[in-house]
Amino acid sequence: MRCTLFFAATLIASSVTCAETVYRFDVVNASARTIITVAVAPAGGAVFRKALDELHKPVRLERGESMTITTRPSEGGCLRDVRVAFDDGREAIDRNLDICRRNASDAAAP
């Protein structure tokens, strides 16, 4: 079975302390399974940081639902690895997602 996730990267300038640019990208569940964890790491990094929803609760994304992840270049540059875990125990990783570009990419898992 093949599952697909869509990552839409959008550059958003924000007035953050030290005037650092903030990047936001959406994780959209386009699979038939429920996503129960979204985690982000600098590209090639071994330490993933779990993303929380807007209420700071664990993620639960049903098919078609999405969440926005906010990050800064100082937290690992433009390239990120995004890992999701599904309710059936499977995981998918999209490697080298360029959060600084305004385009979308796909991640697929077997």
N, C-alpha and C positions, 0 to 999 in steps of 0.2 A: 504494500500500500504506500502511496506517496502523499505526503502532506505538504502544503505550501503556506508560507507566511509571507506577508508583504511588509516591507519596511519603507516608509516614506520619510525622507529626510527633508527637513525644512530649516533654513537658516533664519534665526530670529535674534535680532540685536536687542539687548536689554540693558537697562541701567543698573547693573550689578556693581557691588563694591569693587573698586579698582577698574571699573569700566571694561570688564572682561566679557567677550562675546558668549552668549548662551546658545546652545544648539538644542533643538527639539526634534524628535522623530517619533513617528507613530508605529506601533506594532499592531498589525491587524491579523486576527486569527481567521485565515481562509481555509483552515482544515476542518475535518468533521469531528475532531476531538477537542476537549476543553483544555486550555492552557492553564496550568496551575502555578507556574513560576516563569518569570522573565528575569534574566541576569545579563549584565554587561561587563565586559573587560576590555582593556586596551588590546588592540590586535596582537595576537600571539601570546597574550598574557595567560597565566594559569589561575589568577585570582579573579573570579567573577563576583560582582556586587549585585545582589538581588534588588530588583526594582519593586517599589511599593505603589499602590494606587494612590489617587489623590487624597484619600482619607488615611493614608499610611497603614493600610491593611494589606495582607497578602493578595496577590493577583489571582483573579479567576476570570478568564476570558472565554466565553462561549463562541461558537462559530459566528463570524461576522462582527464581533465586538472588537474594540481597539482600546489602546491606552497610549498616552504620550509620555515619552521619557525625555527628561531634561538633563543635559550634561554640558561640560565646558571643555575646551581644548586642553586646559591645564590638567584635566583628569585623564589624560591619555592620548592627546592628539586627535586627529580627524578620523583615523581608522579604528574601528571597534569590532569586537566579536560579540554577537548577541546569541545567548542560549535560552531556549524555552524548554520547559518540561510539560508533558501532557499527563492527563489524569490516568492514562493506561501505562505509565512508566517510561514511555519513549521520550527521547530528547531530540532536538534539532538545533544545529548551530549555524548561524550565518556569519562567515568569517570576512574580515576586512571590509565591513560596511563603512562607507565614507559618509560620515554624518555632516561633513562640511559642504557637500554637494546637494543641489536641489533636484534630485532625481529619486527614483524608486528602484529597488532591487528585490529579487526573490531569494528565498532560502528554501531549500528542499531537503527532505529527509526520506529515507526508504520507508 
